[in-house]
Amino acid sequence: MKKLSAFIIVLLIILIASLVFVLQNNSVVVALKFFGWSFPSVSVGLLTLIMFFAGFIVMWLISLMIYIGNASRHRKEVKERDALIKKLEEEKDKAKKECEEKIKKLEEKLKGLEGVRKQTTQKEAEETPIEEKTKEPSPEKDTTEEKPKRRGLFRRK
């Protein structure tokens, strides 16, 4: 928006300068020849105004063509990025499904292993004699042993 404002200000300054030139040189008449056409008496001020507006229209058309080129290039880039995003999302969904399937398989294996562990613990429990089952665990030893006092160089005995 700032670029457009600056462009309009510059355009207005040039237009004002052109109008001043036209008003000052309105009385000067010249003969004009252009591609076989000839105009015997044309005011320099009128000629300047015609050239100014012709230049304005030509520059507007050039700017329009550049804008259309940039817009089409931008649309093409957006389409390419959208296609890439879609491809990456599909890959992500595929990887997610694969991970979910692997998790299900691992959970099934885990359930099977838990069943095997329960069976082995039951067999071990059946194989151990009854006396060992009823045997009470021995009381734990007191782990807080007295530490011997250290004797330093400057300590009294």
Residue, then its C-alpha position, 0 to 999 in steps of 0.5 A: m500500500k505504501k508503494l502505491s501511495a508513493f507511486i500516486i504522489v510521484l504521478l501527481i507531481i509529474l502531472i502538475a509539472s506537465l500542466v505547468f509546461v503546457l500552460q507556459n508553452n501553449s502559444v508555441v506551435v510546431a509541425l509534426k510528422f509521424f510515420g507518414w502522417s503530418f500535422p502542420s500546426v500542433s501546440v507543444g502543450l497539447l503534444t506534451l499532454i498527449m505524450f504524457f497520457a500515452g506513456f501512462i497507458v503504456m506503462w499501465l499495460i506493461s505493469l498489468m502484464i508483469y502482474i499477470g505473469n507474477a500471479s500465474r507463477h504464484r498460482k503455479e507455486v501454490k498448486e505445487r505446494d498443495a500437491l506436496i502437502k497432500k502427498l506428505e499428509e498421505e505418507k503421514d497417514k500411511a505411517k500412522k496406520e502402520c504404527e497402529e498395526k505394529i502396536k496392535k501386534l505387539e499388544e497381542k504378543l504381550k497378552g500372550l506372554e502375560g498368559v505364559r508368565k501366569q502359567t509358569t508362575q502357577k506351575e512353579a507355585e504348584e511345584t514348590p513344597i507347602e513348607e516353603k510357602t508357609k515359611e515366614p520371612s526372616p526379620e531384616k537386619d538392622t541396617t543402621e550400624e554404628k559408625p566408628k568415630r573418626r579421629g582427626l589430627f586436632r580432635r581430643k580423645 
